[in-house]
Structure formats: structure tokens, C-alpha cells
């Protein structure tokens, strides 16, 4: 009897456990059904239901502010509908790297490409898996800037450098650039943003005209020619004919290029100053001292120099042999017009950066802004007649320095500063 009762009790306990487990499983699966129902209604923004639509564009910093233009590498937001599943984005004809894009159905965060297009459409085109759309959007491109050449008096076959900014951006390259001197094509060797290295063609002359172009320049900046002078003689301050050797203002350190170790003169039959083999500690070495010249206002260039000094420079050619570089950071070039000179911070200090300076034993062109030279009242230092010009190389260290320093062709010239803006 007792055994039968125990068996019944155990059976009752098992039934209760079974019912409890069944109840818990039922609750669990009902809860799972609820979660699945919620997931079915969730939208993660990655699905587009039709062709893309752009409603507006904004800067990423101020998404509430609409804009219709931007600049290189700027981050923007393209707002609209069905913008996910992006296949391509074009600004003008420049494609965006899709690895840099964040896209959902209602917006695309994207950087504007940092490259100049060959075709200007002033549109952004978005293509997705469901279609394509475009939106008016203008990109502001950097200016093309040309500052002249590293050496102003190259002959046919010489390698020179065109200097400026955004030269590579505007495709002045071996493949697509075109540089002509007096109508003859120069050979482009290499290009960076700040320099185009090229070979001077045959047919070069004094006061030549150089033209610069590329398909990209024409597309962005227009068809107006970009021209600058080469071998511009300017207004020579110092006579470099053989009289240079005997003039008391220029005879110190003078040579005609026939002495041992002399570089070839810049122009055949001309003279120059050569400071060698050493300079003394804390010395001022003066190859040109109070050289007389006139600057009559009847000369249109002198008149313009007085009215617009910032449009002009003082230029000369310099040759420092590779084995005798300027190394002292205190060495400087000082030029004086009628007792007036540039302030210390405007004078050229060749080794200011701590890097030894030389010109690879070749003539190179050096410029100093004429606007740096002012009289006591801030006006032009030029007189009508009887001007005095001095050129000095100041050695700023207290020790003797080995030196081989040549200078010639001091002149006033019109500054080359071409800034061409987007149409």
C-alpha cells in the first residue's frame, strides 16, 4: 500500500515538471515570435526602393545649410531619397573613391575630389543600383600661378625650371602640357605642383615670349593665352661690357672670364664679379660700389617703377661653385640705392635654413622685390639722375670661409606674377 502511494507521488511530480517545462518553452517561443516580428519592420537605411533623388547638398559641418558650390577635398552631404547602394559619384568628370563614401537611403557623406577635371559640367552625378541622377553643383578650383623661371637666360638645349603653383594640377606635364618659346615647343621633362623642368628649344632670343597651355587649362581657365617673357633684358643698372674691368665702381673683384677657374660669362664678351678664394670673418665684400646710373621719368618703365614699385624686381645672375657653398646662416646679400636698402628681414640670406647654398656651379637668377627699397619718407629711392647703386656680400661668421662667388647682370625688370582664375 505504501509502495503504491510512493509510485503515485513520483508520477504526480513528473507530470508537474513536464507541464512546467512545456509552459516555459511556450513562453520562450512566443517571445521569439515577437522579436522576429520587430526585425521584419526594422529599416537600416541601406535599401533603396527606386531611382536616386537629390533634394539638396550641405557642408558636413552645417548639415542644415544648403549650398550649390564647394572646394577641393571638402566634405559634403548629399541629401535625398534612394541614395544607398552607390555605384559611382562624379563631380564634373572626376570620380570619387567609393571607399571614402558613407551612404544610406537618405544621405551620402562624400569628399569633393582634389583633382581638376578635363570637362566642366558643374554637376554632381550619383549612380546607384536603381538608377542615376544629377544635381547642379559648382567646384571652385585653385588659381594657376606662374612666377617666372629659375634662370632667365638659358640658351637652346639648356635645362631650366618654370616656377609657380598648381602646375601639376593643371596638367602641364610631359603627356599633356604645351610650353612654347617664340612659337617653338620646349621639351617638358618633369612636373611638380611648383615646378616644370624643361629644355629650351632652338630659336630662342632676347625678350622672347613664352606661352603655356594644356587641355585642362583651357577647360577650366578659358582660351585666353597665358604668356610671359623670357630673356627679358629689363633696364640694366651696371654696364657689363669690357668697361666693367676699369670702372672704379665695378673693377673690384672683376673678371672677363679668362682667368683660371673662371666660369664662362653669362653673355659672350661680357664681364662679371668673382669673389674668391676666401672671405674674411665678419667681412663686407663689395663688387659694386656706388655705381652711377640715371632713372629719368621720361622712360616709361622708370616712371611706372615709381608709381607701382611692387610690380618690379631687382634681378641678377649668381654662380656659386658646388665645392664652395655658402654655409654661414648669417651671410646675406645687401643692395643699396642712394643710401636706402631693404630692412634686415627682407634681405636675402642664402643659408638661413641651415642648408648649405650653392647653384651647382651654374648661373641662376636671383630676385629682390623693388618695393623693399624706400626712401626716408617711404617713397621711391630713385632720383632722375645721379643715382648710386651698391651690391655687397656680407659674411656673417667670425671665421675665414672658402668662397667662389660670381655675380653679373644687375637690372630692373617687370615682375612675373601670373594668376589665372577659374572662369
C-alpha positions, 0 to 999 in steps of 0.5 A: 500500500505504501509502495503504491502511494510512493509510485503515485507521488513520483508520477504526480511530480513528473507530470508537474515538471513536464507541464512546467517545462512545456509552459516555459518553452511556450513562453520562450517561443512566443517571445521569439515570435515577437522579436522576429516580428520587430526585425521584419519592420526594422529599416537600416537605411541601406535599401533603396526602393527606386531611382536616386533623388537629390533634394539638396547638398550641405557642408558636413559641418552645417548639415542644415545649410544648403549650398550649390558650390564647394572646394577641393577635398571638402566634405559634403552631404548629399541629401535625398531619397534612394541614395544607398547602394552607390555605384559611382559619384562624379563631380564634373568628370572626376570620380570619387573613391567609393571607399571614402563614401558613407551612404544610406537611403537618405544621405551620402557623406562624400569628399569633393575630389582634389583633382581638376577635371578635363570637362566642366559640367558643374554637376554632381552625378550619383549612380546607384543600383536603381538608377542615376541622377544629377544635381547642379553643383559648382567646384571652385578650383585653385588659381594657376600661378606662374612666377617666372623661371629659375634662370632667365637666360638659358640658351637652346638645349639648356635645362631650366625650371618654370616656377609657380603653383598648381602646375601639376594640377593643371596638367602641364606635364610631359603627356599633356602640357604645351610650353612654347618659346617664340612659337617653338615647343620646349621639351617638358621633362618633369612636373611638380605642383611648383615646378616644370623642368624643361629644355629650351628649344632652338630659336630662342632670343632676347625678350622672347615670349613664352606661352603655356597651355594644356587641355585642362587649362583651357577647360577650366581657365578659358582660351585666353593665352597665358604668356610671359617673357623670357630673356627679358633684358629689363633696364640694366643698372651696371654696364657689363661690357669690357668697361666693367674691368676699369670702372672704379665702381665695378673693377673690384673683384672683376673678371672677363672670364679668362682667368683660371677657374673662371666660369664662362660669362653669362653673355659672350664678351661680357664681364662679371664679379668673382669673389674668391678664394676666401672671405674674411670673418665678419667681412663686407665684400663689395663688387659694386660700389656706388655705381652711377646710373640715371632713372629719368621719368621720361622712360616709361618703365622708370616712371611706372617703377615709381608709381607701382614699385611692387610690380618690379624686381631687382634681378641678377645672375649668381654662380656659386661653385658646388665645392664652395657653398655658402654655409654661414646662416648669417651671410646675406646679400645687401643692395643699396640705392642712394643710401636706402636698402631693404630692412634686415628681414627682407634681405636675402640670406642664402643659408638661413635654413641651415642648408648649405647654398650653392647653384651647382656651379651654374648661373641662376637668377636671383630676385629682390622685390623693388618695393623693399627699397624706400626712401626716408619718407617711404617713397621711391629711392630713385632720383632722375639722375645721379643715382648710386647703386651698391651690391655687397656680400656680407659674411656673417661668421667670425671665421675665414670661409672658402668662397667662389662667388660670381655675380653679373647682370644687375637690372630692373625688370617687370615682375612675373606674377601670373594668376589665372582664375577659374572662369 
